[in-house]
Amino acid sequence: QVQLVESGGGSVQSGEFLRLSCAASGYTYGSNCFGWFRQAPGKEREGVAILDSHGNTNYADSVKGRFTISRDHAENILYLQMNSLKPEDTAMYYCATALPLGGSQYVRVEVRHGVCDANYWGQGTQVTVSS
């Protein structure tokens, strides 16, 4: 059973930073892509960043230059480094992955130049940025 557990969220001031972590357990070998998406109350889900199987990264225009997605392969942890946070970054953040087997439901993580149709995602971690 694959599980993704996010952590690292919190409440910060505008301009500060946070690093989100996503610990994966279970069989995640062969993932086609990893991604982060977010959703704020009353707003549509928004793709934030994607890391594909070749190590290429793509970002939403709204976070490009401020956020960095990365993965520790040995520990099987996905990260999202978020710098220069803005109030509009306030949302629940979710990590997701697309595995070749399992997961009957999908969520599309889409950013400019990148798509990850994920069949596993976590419960989310809240990020709140105040001005």
C-alpha positions in Angstrom: 0.0 0.0 0.0 1.5 3.3 -1.1 1.2 6.2 1.3 2.3 9.8 0.9 2.5 11.9 4.0 3.2 15.7 3.8 4.8 17.8 6.6 6.5 21.1 7.0 3.6 23.4 6.6 2.9 26.3 9.0 2.1 30.0 9.4 4.8 32.5 8.2 5.1 36.1 7.3 5.3 37.3 3.8 8.9 37.0 2.4 9.8 34.0 4.7 10.4 30.5 3.6 9.2 26.9 4.3 10.3 23.5 3.1 7.6 20.9 2.6 8.4 17.2 2.8 6.5 14.3 1.4 7.5 10.9 2.8 6.6 8.0 0.6 6.1 4.5 1.9 5.3 1.3 0.1 6.3 0.4 -3.5 6.9 3.6 -5.4 9.5 2.2 -7.9 8.9 3.2 -11.4 7.0 6.4 -10.7 6.4 8.4 -13.9 6.4 11.7 -12.1 6.1 13.5 -8.8 4.3 16.7 -8.2 2.9 19.2 -5.8 -0.4 20.9 -6.1 -2.3 23.2 -3.8 -5.9 24.3 -3.1 -7.1 27.3 -1.3 -10.7 27.6 0.1 -13.1 28.5 -2.7 -10.4 28.2 -5.4 -9.7 25.6 -7.9 -6.8 23.1 -7.5 -3.6 24.5 -8.9 -0.5 22.6 -10.0 2.6 24.0 -8.4 5.6 21.9 -9.5 6.4 18.7 -11.3 9.5 16.4 -11.3 9.5 13.9 -14.1 11.2 10.5 -14.3 14.2 12.1 -16.1 14.7 14.6 -13.4 13.3 17.5 -15.3 11.3 20.1 -13.3 8.5 22.4 -14.3 6.7 25.1 -12.3 3.6 27.2 -12.3 4.3 30.7 -13.5 3.2 32.0 -10.1 5.9 30.2 -8.2 8.8 30.0 -10.8 12.0 31.3 -9.4 10.7 31.0 -5.8 9.9 27.3 -5.4 12.1 24.3 -6.0 11.0 20.7 -6.2 13.5 18.0 -5.5 13.7 14.4 -4.3 15.9 12.4 -2.1 15.9 9.0 -3.8 17.6 7.1 -1.0 15.1 8.3 1.6 12.2 8.4 -0.8 11.2 11.9 0.2 9.9 14.6 -2.1 10.6 18.2 -1.1 9.2 21.6 -2.0 11.4 24.5 -1.0 9.3 27.6 -0.9 11.1 31.0 -0.7 9.8 34.5 -0.7 6.4 33.4 0.3 3.4 35.6 -0.5 -0.1 35.7 1.0 -1.4 34.3 -2.3 0.6 31.1 -1.6 -1.7 30.4 1.3 -3.3 27.0 0.6 -3.3 23.3 1.5 -0.4 21.7 -0.3 -0.5 18.1 -1.5 2.2 15.9 -2.9 1.3 13.3 -5.6 2.9 10.7 -7.8 2.0 8.6 -10.8 2.7 4.9 -10.4 2.3 2.3 -13.1 0.1 0.1 -10.9 -2.7 0.7 -8.5 -4.8 3.8 -7.7 -8.1 3.9 -9.5 -8.6 7.6 -9.2 -6.5 10.3 -10.7 -5.7 14.0 -10.0 -4.1 16.0 -12.8 -1.2 18.2 -11.7 -0.6 20.6 -14.5 1.8 23.5 -14.8 3.2 25.3 -17.9 5.1 22.7 -19.9 4.3 19.8 -17.6 1.6 17.4 -16.6 1.5 14.6 -14.0 -1.6 12.4 -13.9 -1.2 11.2 -10.4 -2.9 8.2 -8.9 -1.6 8.6 -5.4 -1.6 11.7 -3.3 -1.4 12.7 0.4 -3.7 14.3 2.9 -2.0 17.7 2.6 -0.2 20.2 4.8 -1.5 23.8 5.4 0.6 26.8 4.5 -0.5 30.2 5.7 1.3 33.3 4.7 0.3 36.6 6.3 1.2 40.1 5.1 
